[in-house]
Structures are given as C-alpha cells and as structure tokens.
Amino acid sequence: MSNMQAENSPISVKGSRWARLKQDWLSIRIFGKLIRVVAVLAVLISLYWLFVASDRYVSEATVILRKTDSAASAATDLSAVTKGMLGINRADQFLLREYLLSVDMLKKLDQKLHLREHYSDSEHDPFSRMWLGRDSIEHFHAYYLSRVSVEYDDYAGVLRIAVQAYDAKFSQDLARALVQEGERYMNQLGHELAQAQVDFLVGQVDTARLRVQQTNQALLRFQNSKGLISPQTTAEGINAIVSKLEDQRSQIQTNLAALPRNLNPDHPNVVMLQNSLAAVDRQIARERAKLAQPEGKTLNYTMEEYQRLQMETVFAQDIYKAALAGLERGRSEATRMIDKVSVLQTPNLPEYPLEPRRIYNAFFTLLVALMLAGILKLLESIVRDHVD
C-alpha cells in the first residue's frame, strides 16, 4: 500500500510530467538542428555544383550495324519491318553494346589512352574523380560505366555513344577509340563466323572426295580381280554370240529338215548336219553357262556386284559435286552476311562542358532540401502541438 501511495503521490506525477515535457522540448530542439543541418548541407552542395565541380566534356557518336547482304532483310522480325529497319539486326546491335561496355574494352582503352591516369588526376575535384579505380578492376569498371553510355535507339535502330571526360580532345579520342574497337570486333566476329562456316564446308568436301577415291579404288580392284572392265558389256557380247549361234542352229535345222526323207541316217549329209547341230548346241550351252548357273559365281553375279560398286561410286561422286556446290555457295553467303558498322555521326569535338549541369543540380539540391525542411518543420509542429 505504501508503494502504491508513493507512486500516486503528487510529487511523482509532477516529476513524470516534467520528464515528458523535457523530452518533448529535446525533440523540438533536435528538429531545429536537423533543419539547420539540411540547410547547411544544401548550401554546401549547391556551392559545390556551382563553383567546385570539375567540367566534363561530352563527345557523342552514332553508329548502325547492317548486314552487307540485302537478303538478310528477309530474316528481320515483324517489329523491325513495321518500324522501317530492314537490314538492321537488333541482336548484333545489343552484342556490340555489351562489348563496348565490357571489361575487355575497358582494358584495351586503358592500355591505349591511359584512362586511369585521366580519371584519377588530382587536378579534378575530389568528388567526381576516381579514387578506388587503381585498386581493383571492379571499381574501375563501375566508374567507367558512369562516364560512358551506349544506348540503343529502338525507333531509329542505332547505337548512341556518349563519353564524358575532363578534356574535350580526350573525350573525342575516347569516343573514336570506342567506335574503332567496336567496328574491329564486329568485323572480326563476322569473319570468324564466316571462316567457321567455310571450314565446315571444306571438311565436308574433303570427306566426300575421300569417299569418291575409296569407291573408285574398290571398283578398280574388283575389275582387276575379275579381269573385266565392264561385265555388262561382256554379258551383252555373250548374248549376241548366243543369238548368232541360235540363228545358226535354226539354219542347220532348216537344212536338215530340207533333206529328202528317204535318205539313210548314215548318209554323210545327214551326219554332217547333225554333228554341226550338236556342236552349235554345245557352244550355246557353254556360252549360257558363262551368264548364269545355279551355283552362282557367274557373269550375272559379277555384273550385280559390279553394278553395286558402280552405283556407290556414282553416288559418292554426286555427293562430292553437291559438296563443292555447297562450298562455293557457302563462301558467297558467308561473305555477304558479314556485319558492317556504319558511322552515322563521327565523334565530335565538344566546345562546351555539358557536365555537370550546375544550375540544374544546384536547383534540384535546394528543392530537395526545402522538401526535407518542410517535412521536418511539419514534424516539429506536431510535437509542439503535443507539448501544448
């Protein structure tokens, strides 16, 4: 009971109210200090933009990437057709953009133009120059991206390159180096792709030629082993011989039938004709045996194998001819399909530093400061009303 009474006593209530009142007044004083800090910072930052920030010159260039073959326009997507960008390959434009902003490009430019020394020169203001670029390539690349922009204009289908530097001539040299390196890279990439395509076709031609040589050698070995140049021609000759022998047999049979029937079978004329007929029959049988027999290994079997080898040889020759035609066509297409970088606007030599935008930045800084001060003042008014 004594503790509860102590807590509810007028002295304790008065003390707690005094503590809250003191805390509220401290909050009001904090808001006032914050407003003054914001004002001081706004003035300092505005003075920096107006008088301290180093001038940066901007050099701009515009390039476009086109196929050297007008037939490439047939593969252009519908959106490019509706926007009148026939012959422009958006994928290659973005590829060029990525390369211009890559670390590899940064290293080449640094080696050629000494970007680190230029951007980290102590003559420039400490807030815009590069501090951490000397320590790591990551910080250097991040700073490079803040000074070099490559934007793709989707409507015009061009790449717009903008370079900021502390010197007008240096900005022009840097923009020119970007255009030259980008053109060299895209040409190299196109030639490598074309060369890879041609090398593949050359490999196909070599394979086809080797196959033709192998089939020709197989056909020659077969002809040498059989002692025949053309089994079909030989078979046709044998058929001609058999046909003549059959004509002779028919003639003999006719002569034999024309003899008088009363002649003795042992009559010399009868015996001679019968012997001739038997000789012709034996010769016909021998010639036909060369063409075909039940056990095989005759001229018809030889002719079948010869025709198979000859067909393989002709087929290999046709493939070889098609491969040669494909190689010539591939070489022509590879040459026509190479990308060409066209410079629509050469890197200009700036006469006036466009960056930083001093008045705009100072005005924007003061505007933000006024907004923050207004917010703090509103909070201060709320606290004062609470205190009252």
C-alpha positions as CSV (number, residue, x, y, z in Angstrom):
1,M,0.0,0.0,0.0
2,S,2.8,2.4,0.9
3,N,4.4,1.8,-2.5
4,M,1.2,2.4,-4.4
5,Q,0.6,5.6,-2.5
6,A,4.1,6.8,-3.3
7,E,3.6,6.2,-6.9
8,N,0.3,8.1,-7.0
9,S,1.6,11.0,-4.9
10,P,1.5,14.5,-6.5
11,I,5.3,14.7,-6.4
12,S,5.8,11.6,-8.5
13,V,3.1,12.7,-11.0
14,K,4.6,16.1,-11.3
15,G,8.1,14.5,-11.9
16,S,6.8,12.2,-14.7
17,R,5.1,15.2,-16.4
18,W,8.3,17.2,-16.2
19,A,10.3,14.4,-17.7
20,R,7.9,14.0,-20.6
21,L,7.9,17.8,-21.1
22,K,11.7,17.9,-21.1
23,Q,11.8,15.0,-23.7
24,D,9.3,16.8,-26.0
25,W,11.4,20.0,-25.8
26,L,14.5,18.0,-26.7
27,S,12.7,16.6,-29.7
28,I,11.8,20.1,-30.8
29,R,15.4,21.2,-30.5
30,I,16.5,18.1,-32.5
31,F,14.2,19.0,-35.3
32,G,15.5,22.5,-35.3
33,K,19.1,21.3,-35.5
34,L,18.2,18.9,-38.3
35,I,16.6,21.7,-40.3
36,R,19.8,23.8,-39.9
37,V,21.9,20.8,-40.9
38,V,19.8,20.3,-44.0
39,A,20.1,24.0,-44.9
40,V,23.9,24.0,-44.4
41,L,24.3,20.8,-46.5
42,A,22.1,22.2,-49.3
43,V,24.1,25.4,-49.4
44,L,27.4,23.5,-49.4
45,I,26.3,21.0,-52.1
46,S,24.9,23.9,-54.2
47,L,28.2,25.7,-53.9
48,Y,30.0,22.5,-54.9
49,W,27.8,22.2,-58.1
50,L,28.2,25.9,-58.9
51,F,31.9,26.5,-58.3
52,V,33.9,23.3,-57.3
53,A,32.7,20.5,-59.6
54,S,35.1,20.0,-62.5
55,D,33.9,20.5,-66.1
56,R,33.3,17.3,-68.1
57,Y,33.1,17.4,-71.8
58,V,30.8,15.0,-73.7
59,S,31.6,13.6,-77.1
60,E,28.9,11.7,-78.9
61,A,28.8,9.3,-81.8
62,T,26.1,7.4,-83.6
63,V,26.7,4.0,-85.3
64,I,24.5,1.5,-87.0
65,L,25.1,-2.2,-87.7
66,R,23.9,-3.7,-91.0
67,K,24.3,-6.8,-93.0
68,T,26.3,-6.5,-96.2
69,D,23.8,-8.7,-97.9
70,S,20.3,-7.2,-98.6
71,A,18.9,-10.8,-98.4
72,A,19.3,-10.6,-94.7
73,S,16.3,-8.4,-94.6
74,A,14.1,-11.4,-95.2
75,A,15.0,-12.7,-91.7
76,T,14.1,-9.5,-90.0
77,D,11.4,-9.7,-87.4
78,L,8.0,-8.1,-87.8
79,S,8.6,-5.3,-85.4
80,A,11.7,-4.2,-87.4
81,V,9.6,-4.3,-90.6
82,T,6.9,-2.1,-89.1
83,K,9.5,0.4,-87.9
84,G,11.3,0.5,-91.2
85,M,14.5,-1.1,-90.0
86,L,15.1,-3.6,-92.8
87,G,18.6,-4.9,-92.8
88,I,19.3,-4.0,-89.2
89,N,20.0,-6.8,-86.8
90,R,18.9,-5.9,-83.2
91,A,20.7,-8.8,-81.7
92,D,24.0,-7.7,-83.2
93,Q,23.4,-4.1,-82.1
94,F,22.9,-5.3,-78.5
95,L,26.0,-7.5,-78.8
96,L,28.1,-4.5,-79.9
97,R,26.7,-2.5,-77.0
98,E,27.6,-5.2,-74.5
99,Y,31.2,-5.3,-75.9
100,L,31.6,-1.5,-75.7
101,L,30.7,-1.6,-72.1
102,S,32.7,-4.7,-71.2
103,V,35.8,-5.1,-69.1
104,D,37.8,-6.2,-72.1
105,M,37.0,-3.0,-73.9
106,L,37.9,-1.1,-70.7
107,K,41.3,-2.8,-70.6
108,K,42.1,-2.0,-74.2
109,L,41.1,1.6,-73.8
110,D,43.2,1.9,-70.6
111,Q,46.2,0.4,-72.4
112,K,45.7,2.8,-75.4
113,L,44.6,6.0,-73.7
114,H,45.6,5.6,-70.0
115,L,42.1,6.1,-68.6
116,R,43.2,5.5,-65.0
117,E,45.5,8.5,-65.1
118,H,43.0,10.7,-66.7
119,Y,40.0,10.0,-64.5
120,S,42.0,9.8,-61.2
121,D,44.1,13.0,-61.8
122,S,44.3,15.1,-58.6
123,E,43.7,18.3,-60.6
124,H,40.0,17.4,-60.7
125,D,37.5,17.8,-57.9
126,P,37.7,15.0,-55.3
127,F,34.0,14.0,-55.6
128,S,33.9,13.4,-59.3
129,R,37.3,11.8,-59.9
130,M,38.1,8.2,-59.4
131,W,39.5,7.1,-56.1
132,L,39.2,3.3,-56.0
133,G,39.9,2.5,-59.6
134,R,43.6,1.9,-59.0
135,D,42.9,-0.8,-56.6
136,S,40.5,-3.1,-58.4
137,I,39.2,-3.6,-61.9
138,E,35.6,-3.9,-60.5
139,H,35.7,-0.3,-59.1
140,F,37.4,0.9,-62.3
141,H,34.7,-0.7,-64.4
142,A,31.9,0.8,-62.3
143,Y,33.4,4.2,-62.7
144,Y,33.8,3.6,-66.5
145,L,30.1,2.8,-66.7
146,S,29.3,6.1,-65.0
147,R,31.3,8.0,-67.7
148,V,30.5,6.0,-70.8
149,S,27.0,5.3,-72.0
150,V,25.9,3.3,-75.0
151,E,22.1,3.4,-75.6
152,Y,20.1,1.6,-78.3
153,D,17.5,3.7,-80.0
154,D,14.8,1.3,-80.7
155,Y,12.9,3.6,-83.1
156,A,15.9,4.6,-85.2
157,G,17.7,1.3,-84.8
158,V,21.0,3.0,-84.0
159,L,23.5,3.0,-81.1
160,R,24.2,6.3,-79.5
161,I,27.6,6.5,-77.7
162,A,28.3,9.3,-75.2
163,V,31.6,9.7,-73.5
164,Q,32.4,12.1,-70.6
165,A,36.0,13.3,-69.9
166,Y,37.7,16.2,-68.2
167,D,39.3,17.2,-71.5
168,A,37.5,17.9,-74.8
169,K,40.2,16.3,-77.0
170,F,40.4,13.3,-74.7
171,S,36.6,12.7,-74.8
172,Q,36.8,12.8,-78.6
173,D,39.7,10.4,-78.7
174,L,37.9,8.0,-76.3
175,A,34.7,8.1,-78.4
176,R,36.7,7.5,-81.6
177,A,38.5,4.6,-80.0
178,L,35.2,3.0,-78.9
179,V,33.9,3.2,-82.5
180,Q,37.1,1.8,-84.0
181,E,37.4,-1.0,-81.5
182,G,33.7,-1.9,-81.9
183,E,34.0,-2.0,-85.7
184,R,37.1,-4.1,-85.5
185,Y,35.5,-6.5,-83.0
186,M,32.3,-7.0,-85.1
187,N,34.3,-7.5,-88.3
188,Q,36.5,-10.0,-86.5
189,L,33.4,-11.8,-85.1
190,G,31.8,-11.9,-88.5
191,H,34.9,-13.2,-90.3
192,E,35.4,-15.8,-87.6
193,L,31.8,-17.0,-88.0
194,A,32.2,-17.0,-91.8
195,Q,35.5,-18.8,-91.6
196,A,34.0,-21.4,-89.3
197,Q,31.2,-22.0,-91.8
198,V,33.6,-22.3,-94.7
199,D,35.9,-24.6,-92.7
200,F,33.0,-26.9,-92.0
201,L,32.0,-27.0,-95.7
202,V,35.7,-27.6,-96.7
203,G,35.7,-30.6,-94.3
204,Q,32.6,-31.9,-95.9
205,V,34.2,-31.6,-99.3
206,D,37.3,-33.4,-98.2
207,T,35.2,-36.2,-96.7
208,A,33.2,-36.5,-99.9
209,R,36.4,-36.5,-102.0
210,L,38.0,-39.2,-99.9
211,R,34.8,-41.3,-100.3
212,V,35.0,-40.9,-104.1
213,Q,38.6,-42.1,-104.1
214,Q,37.7,-45.1,-101.9
215,T,34.8,-46.2,-104.1
216,N,36.9,-45.8,-107.3
217,Q,39.6,-47.9,-105.8
218,A,37.2,-50.6,-104.8
219,L,35.7,-50.6,-108.3
220,L,39.2,-50.9,-109.9
221,R,40.2,-53.7,-107.6
222,F,37.0,-55.6,-108.5
223,Q,37.7,-55.1,-112.2
224,N,41.2,-56.3,-111.9
225,S,40.2,-59.3,-109.8
226,K,37.6,-60.4,-112.4
227,G,39.6,-59.3,-115.5
228,L,36.7,-57.4,-116.8
229,I,36.3,-53.7,-117.5
230,S,32.5,-53.9,-117.8
231,P,30.7,-57.1,-117.0
232,Q,27.6,-55.7,-118.6
233,T,29.3,-55.2,-121.9
234,T,30.7,-58.7,-121.7
235,A,27.3,-60.1,-121.0
236,E,25.8,-58.2,-123.9
237,G,28.5,-59.7,-126.1
238,I,27.8,-63.2,-124.9
239,N,24.1,-62.6,-125.5
240,A,25.0,-61.5,-129.1
241,I,27.1,-64.7,-129.6
242,V,24.3,-66.9,-128.3
243,S,21.8,-65.1,-130.6
244,K,24.1,-65.8,-133.6
245,L,24.5,-69.4,-132.6
246,E,20.8,-69.8,-132.3
247,D,20.4,-68.4,-135.8
248,Q,23.0,-70.9,-137.0
249,R,21.1,-73.7,-135.2
250,S,17.9,-72.6,-136.9
251,Q,19.6,-72.6,-140.2
252,I,21.1,-76.1,-139.6
253,Q,17.7,-77.4,-138.5
254,T,16.2,-75.9,-141.6
255,N,18.8,-77.6,-143.8
256,L,18.3,-80.8,-142.0
257,A,14.6,-80.7,-142.5
258,A,15.1,-79.9,-146.2
259,L,16.9,-83.2,-146.8
260,P,14.9,-86.0,-148.5
261,R,13.2,-88.3,-146.0
262,N,14.3,-91.4,-147.8
263,L,18.0,-90.7,-147.1
264,N,19.7,-93.1,-144.8
265,P,20.5,-91.7,-141.3
266,D,24.1,-92.7,-142.0
267,H,24.2,-90.5,-145.1
268,P,27.2,-88.1,-145.0
269,N,25.0,-85.0,-145.4
270,V,22.7,-86.1,-142.6
271,V,25.6,-86.9,-140.3
272,M,27.4,-83.6,-141.1
273,L,24.3,-81.6,-140.3
274,Q,23.6,-83.4,-137.1
275,N,27.2,-83.0,-135.9
276,S,27.0,-79.3,-136.7
277,L,23.7,-79.0,-134.8
278,A,25.2,-80.8,-131.8
279,A,28.3,-78.6,-131.9
280,V,26.2,-75.5,-132.0
281,D,24.1,-76.7,-129.1
282,R,27.2,-77.4,-127.0
283,Q,28.5,-74.0,-127.8
284,I,25.2,-72.3,-126.9
285,A,25.2,-74.2,-123.6
286,R,28.8,-73.2,-122.8
287,E,28.1,-69.5,-123.6
288,R,24.9,-69.6,-121.5
289,A,26.8,-71.2,-118.6
290,K,29.0,-68.1,-118.5
291,L,26.0,-66.0,-117.9
292,A,24.1,-67.9,-115.2
293,Q,24.3,-71.2,-113.2
294,P,22.5,-72.4,-110.1
295,E,25.7,-72.5,-108.1
296,G,26.5,-68.8,-108.8
297,K,29.9,-67.1,-109.3
298,T,28.9,-66.5,-113.0
299,L,28.7,-63.4,-115.0
300,N,25.3,-62.3,-113.7
301,Y,26.7,-62.4,-110.1
302,T,29.7,-60.5,-111.2
303,M,27.5,-57.9,-113.0
304,E,25.3,-57.5,-109.9
305,E,28.3,-56.8,-107.7
306,Y,29.8,-54.5,-110.4
307,Q,26.6,-52.5,-110.6
308,R,26.5,-52.1,-106.8
309,L,30.1,-50.8,-106.7
310,Q,29.4,-48.6,-109.7
311,M,26.3,-47.2,-108.1
312,E,28.2,-46.4,-104.9
313,T,30.8,-44.7,-107.0
314,V,28.3,-42.6,-108.8
315,F,26.5,-41.7,-105.5
316,A,29.8,-40.6,-104.0
317,Q,30.5,-38.5,-107.0
318,D,27.1,-36.9,-106.8
319,I,27.7,-36.1,-103.1
320,Y,31.1,-34.7,-103.9
321,K,29.6,-32.4,-106.6
322,A,26.9,-31.2,-104.2
323,A,29.5,-30.6,-101.5
324,L,31.6,-28.5,-104.0
325,A,28.5,-26.5,-105.0
326,G,27.6,-26.0,-101.3
327,L,31.2,-24.8,-100.6
328,E,31.0,-22.2,-103.3
329,R,27.5,-21.1,-102.2
330,G,28.6,-21.0,-98.5
331,R,31.7,-18.9,-99.3
332,S,29.5,-16.4,-101.2
333,E,26.9,-16.3,-98.4
334,A,29.5,-16.0,-95.7
335,T,31.0,-13.0,-97.4
336,R,27.6,-11.3,-97.9
337,M,26.4,-12.0,-94.4
338,I,29.2,-10.2,-92.6
339,D,28.1,-7.3,-90.4
340,K,29.3,-3.8,-91.3
341,V,29.5,-1.0,-88.8
342,S,28.5,2.3,-90.3
343,V,29.2,5.6,-88.5
344,L,26.3,8.0,-88.9
345,Q,27.9,10.6,-86.7
346,T,31.6,10.7,-86.1
347,P,32.8,11.5,-82.5
348,N,32.5,15.3,-82.2
349,L,35.0,17.6,-80.5
350,P,32.9,19.3,-77.7
351,E,33.3,23.1,-77.3
352,Y,31.4,23.5,-74.1
353,P,31.3,21.2,-71.0
354,L,27.8,19.8,-70.8
355,E,28.5,18.1,-67.4
356,P,27.9,18.7,-64.7
357,R,24.6,20.6,-65.1
358,R,25.5,23.2,-62.5
359,I,22.3,25.2,-62.3
360,Y,20.0,22.2,-62.6
361,N,21.9,20.3,-59.9
362,A,22.0,23.2,-57.6
363,F,18.3,23.9,-58.1
364,F,17.5,20.3,-57.6
365,T,19.6,20.2,-54.4
366,L,17.8,23.2,-53.0
367,L,14.4,21.8,-53.9
368,V,15.2,18.5,-52.1
369,A,16.5,20.5,-49.1
370,L,13.3,22.5,-49.0
371,M,11.2,19.4,-49.1
372,L,13.2,17.8,-46.2
373,A,13.0,21.0,-44.2
374,G,9.2,21.2,-44.8
375,I,8.8,17.6,-43.6
376,L,11.0,18.3,-40.5
377,K,9.0,21.6,-39.8
378,L,5.8,19.7,-40.1
379,L,7.0,17.1,-37.6
380,E,8.2,19.9,-35.3
381,S,4.7,21.5,-35.4
382,I,3.1,18.2,-34.5
383,V,5.4,17.9,-31.5
384,R,4.7,21.5,-30.4
385,D,1.0,20.8,-30.5
386,H,1.5,17.7,-28.5
387,V,3.5,19.7,-25.9
388,D,0.9,22.4,-25.7
